[in-house]
Amino acid sequence: MRETKRGDSRAREELIERYMPLARSLAMRYRRASEPLDDLVQVASVGLVKAVDRWDPDRGLAFSSYAVPTILGELRRYFRDATWDVRPARDVQELCLSVEEAREALWAELGRSPTVADIAGRLDRAPEEIVEAIQATEGRSVRSLDAPVHEEEGDSASAGDLLGSRDAEFDRVEAGITIERMTGILDERAREILRLRFSDDLLQSEIAERVGCSQMHVSRIIRSSLERLYAYGTRE
């Protein structure tokens, strides 16, 4: 190994080849469905090369002890800087990786899916921080709205098809609430006449017959009531 530090290119290549299985093993720790293993192995290999070039045997540290944190650091930087579609704060990104590692370790130890409390205890962090990290992890990869919801079904609806749209009934309900509040300034007879005219869509003659007064009187009540409501509404 000392030949590597003396500039022996062949020794350098042999050292890299010898520890490639270590780099691949570390890359496997970070394997995710969204990240091709070949990309992770390439990143780990870059970390291995950096470790070979920076390692100083005179400091008394075994090469493997130096290489492991160097390779893991390269993998962490890759996940922190290159794999987020929606990027959270840096400290949250780091916590996301720690949560994923702790989750896998705890799953193996406990034989079940670890809870938020389990992960919080392992990392000595507040449960709220763990929940935030788990939610942030969902932003690592954004799903296309054109992608089918159920990929095994050829005629599956896309995610975009399931998005809600503005319901015109909201406007109607809001208008109804506003009218109900405003008509409180009118007497009961005027409110009933307005309801028959604009809600039940009756003619003035039909309203006159219903409430027992002349059509002309109904017309005056409607006109004066609308004027009062307009004045009240513009004053607010």
C-alpha positions as CSV (number, residue, x, y, z in Angstrom):
1,M,0.0,0.0,0.0
2,R,2.9,2.4,0.6
3,E,3.8,2.0,-3.1
4,T,0.5,3.7,-3.9
5,K,1.6,6.8,-1.9
6,R,4.9,6.8,-3.8
7,G,3.1,7.2,-7.1
8,D,3.0,3.6,-8.3
9,S,0.0,3.7,-10.6
10,R,-0.1,-0.1,-10.8
11,A,-0.3,-0.4,-7.0
12,R,-3.0,2.2,-7.0
13,E,-5.1,0.3,-9.5
14,E,-4.6,-2.9,-7.5
15,L,-5.7,-1.3,-4.3
16,I,-8.8,0.1,-6.0
17,E,-9.7,-3.3,-7.4
18,R,-9.1,-5.0,-4.1
19,Y,-11.6,-2.8,-2.3
20,M,-14.2,-2.6,-5.0
21,P,-16.3,-5.3,-3.2
22,L,-16.3,-3.0,-0.1
23,A,-17.5,-0.1,-2.2
24,R,-20.2,-2.2,-3.8
25,S,-21.3,-3.5,-0.3
26,L,-21.6,0.1,1.0
27,A,-23.6,1.1,-2.1
28,M,-26.0,-1.7,-1.4
29,R,-26.9,-0.1,2.0
30,Y,-28.3,2.9,0.1
31,R,-30.1,1.0,-2.6
32,R,-33.6,2.5,-3.2
33,A,-36.3,1.6,-5.7
34,S,-35.8,5.1,-7.3
35,E,-32.0,4.9,-7.5
36,P,-30.3,2.4,-9.9
37,L,-27.7,0.3,-8.2
38,D,-25.2,1.0,-11.0
39,D,-25.4,4.7,-10.2
40,L,-24.8,4.0,-6.5
41,V,-21.8,1.7,-7.2
42,Q,-20.4,4.4,-9.4
43,V,-20.7,7.0,-6.7
44,A,-19.2,4.6,-4.1
45,S,-16.3,3.9,-6.6
46,V,-15.6,7.6,-6.7
47,G,-15.5,7.6,-2.9
48,L,-13.1,4.7,-3.0
49,V,-10.7,6.5,-5.5
50,K,-10.7,9.5,-3.2
51,A,-9.9,7.4,-0.2
52,V,-7.0,5.7,-2.1
53,D,-5.6,9.1,-3.1
54,R,-6.0,10.7,0.3
55,W,-5.1,7.9,2.6
56,D,-1.8,8.3,4.5
57,P,-0.4,5.0,5.9
58,D,2.1,6.9,8.0
59,R,-0.8,8.1,10.3
60,G,-1.3,4.5,11.4
61,L,-4.9,4.1,10.3
62,A,-5.9,1.0,8.4
63,F,-7.0,1.7,4.8
64,S,-10.4,0.1,5.3
65,S,-11.0,2.2,8.4
66,Y,-10.3,5.3,6.3
67,A,-12.1,4.2,3.2
68,V,-15.5,3.3,4.8
69,P,-16.4,6.8,6.1
70,T,-15.0,8.4,2.9
71,I,-17.2,6.2,0.6
72,L,-20.2,6.7,2.9
73,G,-19.7,10.4,2.8
74,E,-19.7,10.4,-1.0
75,L,-22.9,8.4,-1.0
76,R,-24.5,10.8,1.5
77,R,-23.5,13.8,-0.6
78,Y,-25.0,12.1,-3.7
79,F,-28.3,11.6,-1.9
80,R,-28.2,15.0,-0.4
81,D,-27.4,17.0,-3.6
82,A,-28.6,14.9,-6.6
83,T,-31.7,12.9,-5.8
84,W,-34.3,15.3,-4.5
85,D,-37.1,16.6,-6.8
86,V,-38.3,18.7,-3.9
87,R,-35.3,19.6,-1.7
88,P,-35.8,20.2,2.0
89,A,-33.3,22.0,4.2
90,R,-29.9,20.4,4.5
91,D,-30.3,19.2,8.1
92,V,-33.6,17.6,7.2
93,Q,-31.9,15.8,4.2
94,E,-29.2,14.4,6.6
95,L,-31.9,13.3,9.0
96,C,-33.8,11.6,6.2
97,L,-30.8,9.4,5.5
98,S,-30.3,8.6,9.2
99,V,-34.0,7.7,9.5
100,E,-33.8,5.3,6.6
101,E,-30.7,3.6,8.0
102,A,-32.2,3.3,11.4
103,R,-35.4,2.0,10.0
104,E,-33.6,-0.8,8.2
105,A,-31.5,-1.7,11.2
106,L,-34.5,-1.7,13.5
107,W,-36.5,-3.8,11.1
108,A,-33.8,-6.5,11.2
109,E,-33.5,-6.3,15.0
110,L,-37.2,-6.2,15.9
111,G,-38.6,-8.4,13.1
112,R,-41.3,-5.8,12.4
113,S,-41.7,-2.3,10.9
114,P,-40.3,0.1,13.5
115,T,-42.5,2.8,14.8
116,V,-41.7,6.5,14.9
117,A,-41.0,6.1,18.7
118,D,-38.5,3.3,17.9
119,I,-36.6,5.4,15.3
120,A,-36.7,8.5,17.6
121,G,-35.2,6.4,20.4
122,R,-32.4,5.0,18.2
123,L,-31.4,8.4,16.9
124,D,-32.1,10.3,20.1
125,R,-34.3,12.8,18.3
126,A,-37.8,14.1,19.0
127,P,-40.7,12.1,17.4
128,E,-41.8,15.3,15.6
129,E,-38.5,15.5,13.9
130,I,-38.7,11.9,12.7
131,V,-42.2,12.5,11.3
132,E,-40.9,15.6,9.5
133,A,-38.1,13.6,8.0
134,I,-40.4,10.8,6.8
135,Q,-42.7,13.3,5.2
136,A,-39.8,15.1,3.5
137,T,-38.6,11.7,2.1
138,E,-41.8,11.5,0.1
139,G,-40.5,14.5,-1.9
140,R,-37.4,12.7,-3.0
141,S,-39.1,11.6,-6.2
142,V,-42.1,13.3,-7.7
143,R,-44.6,11.1,-9.6
144,S,-45.8,12.3,-13.0
145,L,-49.5,13.2,-13.1
146,D,-49.6,11.2,-16.4
147,A,-48.5,8.0,-14.7
148,P,-51.2,5.3,-14.2
149,V,-52.4,4.8,-10.7
150,H,-52.2,1.0,-11.0
151,E,-49.5,0.2,-13.5
152,E,-50.6,-3.4,-13.8
153,E,-53.9,-2.3,-15.3
154,G,-53.6,-1.0,-18.9
155,D,-56.7,1.2,-18.6
156,S,-55.9,2.6,-15.2
157,A,-56.7,6.3,-14.6
158,S,-53.7,8.6,-14.3
159,A,-52.9,10.5,-11.1
160,G,-54.0,13.7,-12.8
161,D,-57.4,12.2,-13.5
162,L,-58.0,11.9,-9.8
163,L,-57.2,15.5,-8.9
164,G,-60.3,17.4,-7.8
165,S,-61.6,20.4,-9.6
166,R,-63.4,23.6,-8.5
167,D,-67.0,22.8,-7.7
168,A,-69.4,25.5,-8.8
169,E,-71.7,24.6,-5.9
170,F,-69.3,26.2,-3.5
171,D,-70.1,29.6,-5.1
172,R,-73.8,28.8,-4.8
173,V,-73.5,27.8,-1.1
174,E,-71.4,30.9,-0.3
175,A,-73.8,33.1,-2.1
176,G,-76.7,31.5,-0.2
177,I,-75.0,32.1,3.2
178,T,-74.3,35.7,2.2
179,I,-77.9,36.3,1.2
180,E,-79.2,34.6,4.3
181,R,-77.1,36.9,6.5
182,M,-78.1,40.1,4.6
183,T,-81.8,39.4,4.4
184,G,-81.8,39.5,8.2
185,I,-82.4,43.2,7.9
186,L,-85.8,42.5,6.1
187,D,-89.1,41.6,7.7
188,E,-90.4,38.1,7.4
189,R,-92.9,39.0,4.6
190,A,-90.3,40.6,2.5
191,R,-87.9,37.6,3.0
192,E,-90.7,35.2,1.9
193,I,-91.5,37.2,-1.2
194,L,-87.8,37.3,-2.2
195,R,-87.5,33.5,-1.6
196,L,-90.6,32.8,-3.8
197,R,-89.3,35.1,-6.5
198,F,-85.6,34.2,-6.7
199,S,-85.4,30.7,-5.1
200,D,-88.7,29.2,-6.3
201,D,-88.7,31.3,-9.5
202,L,-92.4,32.2,-9.2
203,L,-94.0,35.0,-11.2
204,Q,-95.1,38.1,-9.4
205,S,-98.7,37.3,-10.1
206,E,-98.2,33.8,-8.5
207,I,-96.5,35.3,-5.5
208,A,-99.3,37.8,-5.1
209,E,-101.8,35.0,-5.1
210,R,-99.7,33.0,-2.6
211,V,-99.2,35.8,-0.1
212,G,-102.6,37.5,-0.5
213,C,-101.8,40.9,-1.9
214,S,-101.7,42.7,-5.3
215,Q,-99.1,42.1,-7.9
216,M,-98.2,45.8,-7.8
217,H,-97.6,45.5,-4.0
218,V,-95.3,42.5,-4.6
219,S,-93.4,44.4,-7.1
220,R,-92.8,47.3,-4.7
221,I,-91.7,45.0,-1.9
222,I,-89.2,43.3,-4.2
223,R,-87.8,46.6,-5.5
224,S,-87.5,48.2,-2.1
225,S,-86.0,45.1,-0.5
226,L,-83.4,44.8,-3.2
227,E,-82.5,48.5,-2.8
228,R,-82.1,48.0,1.0
229,L,-79.9,44.9,0.5
230,Y,-77.8,46.8,-2.1
231,A,-77.3,49.7,0.3
232,Y,-76.5,47.4,3.2
233,G,-74.0,45.4,1.1
234,T,-72.1,48.4,-0.2
235,R,-71.9,49.9,3.2
236,E,-70.2,46.7,4.5
